Amino acid sequence: MMIKSYEEMSVGVYCAIMATLNEEGASEADKMLGLVSALTGKSADELLDEPLEEWRAQNEASAFVREFPVPHKVQDAYTLRGVRYLPTLLERKMTAGQFIDFNEYAKREDAENLWAEVLSVILVPEGKTYGRGYDIGDVQDAIREGLCILDAVALRAFFLTLCGRYAQNTQHSLEIAMRRTGTDRKERRKMLRTMRVQIRALLACGAGWRALMRWLKLPEAAGILQPQDPSASS
């Protein structure tokens, strides 16, 4: 069955499409072929062997990717591969490990491609503590396979805001603690400067709907594509 809406699109399919559309040197025809391939689950060769009318129908059905969808609301829980995952929605429930890992991903140049990695910081198996007693790799695979991209962008935007607040509060607490312990002023300034850089890196990404628009790159990337005759593909 072909994916015909963002509601049906998983994180893995989204990433596959973006990789195709961002491929350097690829022709517009090749990109369109890759897009339809990701949406249908068919190989490029299978698509090229199809009747022209069938290709045109699938081509037209892919037009939804050029439009911005209505965002999802963050849910209290998500079930993937039969496992119930709880998103971290409160600052007091965030662990230092989550904040550090999320911040590390946010600083990477390829952060926009690390959907499963980032979301595996946010979604924790019910009854578990982040990073303890389960395989993060299994979580990432489940996210790629089963989490809707609209849920993904909502979670990413929400957690980004949460991390921003956490960083600001941490900076304030750190400053007080260093004063109480008599930390050298020069060292204190250095540590606080580092913390401020981290905060700016997080808050610069925006929040809420603005953050969703920042992360959902597909409409912009696909907007340049026009319906293609498959014979134009190399």
N, C-alpha and C positions, 0 to 999 in steps of 0.2 A: 504493500500500500504506500502510495506517495504521500509525503508530508505536505500538507496544503495550508498550514497556518503555524504561527509561532507557538500556539498552544500545544502542538504535536511535536515540536522540535526539542531534542535533548541537547544538553551541553556538548556532548561529543559530536553531534551532527553540526552544531553551530561552529565549533572549532574547525571541523573538516572543511566547511564552506569558506570560512575566513582564510584558511591556509591556501585554498585554491584561488580565491580572489586576490590575495596579496602576493601570489607567486610572481617573482620578477621574470620578465621576458615572455610570459604566457600571453597568447593572443586573446582577444575578446571572445572568440569562438571557443577556445579551449576553456576559458573561465566559465562560460555558460554551460559547456558540457560537464565540467566538474561540479557546478552548482546543481544541475539536474541529477547527476549521478549520486550526490550526497542525499538529495531529497527522496530519491526513488530506491536507493540501495542497489542500483544496477551498475555494472561496470561500463566504462566508456565504450568498449567494443559492443556490448549488448545494445546500448543506445544507438550506436551508429548503424546497427543492423535492423533497427525497427522501421516500420513503415513511416513515411514522412508525416502523415496525419497524426500518428500517435506521438511523435516527437513534438509536433507543434502544440498538441494538447498539454503535454507535460511542461513545455516551455511557458505556455500561458499560465498554467497553474502555479508556476514558481514566482509569479509577479508579486505575491504578498511580501516577499523579502525586501522589497523596495520601500515599504511603508513602515512607520513606527507603530508598534502595537500598544495596546492599553496595558500598563504595568500590573503585575500581580501584587497582592498584599503579602507581607511576611506571615507565614503560618506558625503555629505553635509546635508542629512536628511534621516530619516528612518520612514517608516509608519508601525505601529503595531496596530492591532485592529481598523483600521480606523483613528487613531490619528497620526499626523505628529510630529516626535521628532527631535530636533536639537541637535547634539552633541557639546559639548564645545571644540572648536578647537583652540581658541586663549587665551593666558594668560590673556590679558586685559579683557576678558569676564568671567573669572572664578571668582566666589564669594568666600569669606572667608569660607562660609558654605560648599561649595563643597570641598575645599582643606582640611578642618578639617575632614569632613566625610570620604573622600577618604583615608586620612592618618590613621584614626582610623581603617578602614577596613584592610588597608595594614599591620598594626601591629598585627592583630589577628592571632592566630595560625592556624585557619581554613580559612584563606584568600583565599586559592585556591578553596574553595567550595562556596564562596560567589559571584558567577557570577552575579546574578540578582541584588543583593544589590549594588555591585560596579558599575554596569552599570547604575543603576538608579541615581547615582550621575552624570554620564556623559551625559545621555540623558534627555533632558528637553522638555516637551510639547511646541510646537510653541506658542509664545505669552505669556509664563509664565516665572516667575523668579524661580530659583531652590528652591524647598521646599515650594512654596507659591501658594495657590489657586488650588491645585490638590492633589490627594491621591498617595503617593509614593508606597503604596502597589499595587495599580492598575498598576502602571508603571512596577513594578517587575514581576507581573503576566504576563503582555503583553510581557516582555522580555523573560521569560521562555518559553512562548508558541510560539512566532513568530520570535524572532531574531535568525538568522543563527549563529552558533558557530564561523564561520570564520569571520563574521562581529564583533562578540563579542571580539575575541582575538585581532583584529586590533584596535578596540576602546580602549581596556584595555592597550595595549602597547603604543598607542599614548598619552593617558591621563597620563600615568605613566611618560612619558618624560616631558609632560607639567607641572606636579606637581613638578618634580625635578627642573625645571627652576624657577618655582614660589617660591619654598622654598629657593633657592639660592638668588634670588632677595630680598625676604622678610628678609632674614638674614642680608643682606647688609643695607637695609633701617632701620631695627631695631637697628643695631649697631650705625648708624648715629643719629637716634632719641634719643637713650639713652645717647649718649655723649652730645647732645645739651641740654637735660633736666637735666643733672647732676646726672644721675642714679648712685648709688653706684657701684664701680668697682666690688666688690664681687658679687653683685646681677646681674650685667651686664654679668659677666662671666658665671654665672649659667644659665641665660636665653639663652645665645648664645650656650652654651654647649647642652642644650635641643634641640635647633633648628638644630644643626649639626647632632645630633643623628637621628632626623626626616629625614633630607636630605639623610643621608647615607642609612637609611632604604628604602627610595624610589629609590635612584639611584642604589642600589645593585641589584635591580630587572632587570636591563638592559633596553634596548629600541629597538624599531623596530622589525626586524626579530628575534633577540635573545630573546626579551621578548615574542614574540609569541611562540617560541619553549619552553620557560619556562612554559608558562601557558597551553599549549596544551599537557596534560599528557596522553591522551588516546592511542596514538600509542605505547608508552612505556608500559603502563599498559596492553594493549591487546596483546602485542607481545609475552607474555609467553603462550597464549592460543593456543591449538591445536583443530582441528575439533573433535567434540565429538559425541558419540552415546548417545542420550538422556536417554537411559535406565541406563546409569552410574550415572545419577543425583539422589540424595537422595530425 
